[in-house]
Amino acid sequence: MIYKLIITEKRTGYVWDCAAITEKVEYTTERTGSPGTLKFTLIKAGDISFVEGDEVVFYADGQRVFYGWVFTKNKDRWGVIDVTCYDRIRYLKANASYNFYGLTAGEIIAQIAEDFELPISEIENTNYKIPSLIEQDQSCIDIINEAINQTLLNTGTVYVFFDTPDGLCLKAASNMVSDVILGDRSLVTDYTYKTDIDKQTYNSVKLVKPNEETGRADVYEAYDSDNIKRWGLLRLYQQVDGDMNEAQIKERAEATLTYYNRRLRTLSLESIGVLGLNAGQMVYINIENLGDIDLAKYVLIDRASHTFESDKHEMSLDLYAI
């Protein structure tokens, strides 16, 4: 593969292509909660100089893989430098307080992005207005994730928040479908398959709304009696905002139960690398005799890690909610 690792030093305007002195590059994306991360190791050579905050762009075979900024440098006595870079979602780790009423997740993202002077590229309309979202002294990325999660639980649609060189994006995972096929006969070199009802499975959802008139809480519950008999009672308990009416709460309880009332299947695989395959996308997986199922369907990439070294490109994927 042909690589370019371009570092632009803001102070001087000098541009360095460090690919020739770089040993290994790792690029990681996660579907929720984390910025895109580029890590690389280079050997100090010539008059190359860069500091934290300088711009980094990484290309593989002419395709732009990462755009972001240097955040950490770690140099040993032999001139070997370990560098960590993040995309602009890193700036949303800052804490803030917001009171949002009747806004979509996209409108919430747009408001936060404006406040932090971050550009927007593409924001899909979720067509769901969150009755209220009140957050005090929380990281902005957590506030955005909560807005996306509430949208998921009320609509059943998975939305993905991510960064591109042109700006922040919000898109439905169903609109980010890759044409790549991965399987035991196509690119995949190893995999681990897991089923569980341990952490993200619930067969009972209890939503509680404070009632100022009675001084007590109004309780709304949705449950699956068959799965309670099968697994035991696995209850999700949440307090909802006072601005939600009874119909909205009942609808949310049913939608939440629909989402969580299942045995969770996850797949982690190692594969020959495919450029452009990142967290939040849907990819077709074809693996026969995968434990209790034959898997031949599109699944969601929860985490993607690409490793580039010499002519070798490998990737590891965590696939969610199979």
Secondary structure, DSSP 8 states (H G I E B T S, - for coil): --EEEEEE-TTT--EEE-GGGEEEEEEEEESSS---EEEEEEE--TT----TT-EEEEEETTEEEEEEEEEEEEE-TTSEEEEEEE-GGGGGGSEEEEEEEEE-HHHHHHHHHHHTT--EEEE---S--EEEEEEEEEEHHHHHHHHHHHHHHHH---EEEEEETTEEEEEEGGG-EEEEEEETTBBEEEEEEEEESSSS--SEEEEEEE-TTTSSEEEEEEE-HHHHHHH---EEEEE--TT--HHHHHHHHHHHHHHHSS-EEEEEEEEE--TT--TT-EEEEEEEEETTEEEEEEEEEEEEEEEEETTEEEEEEEEE--
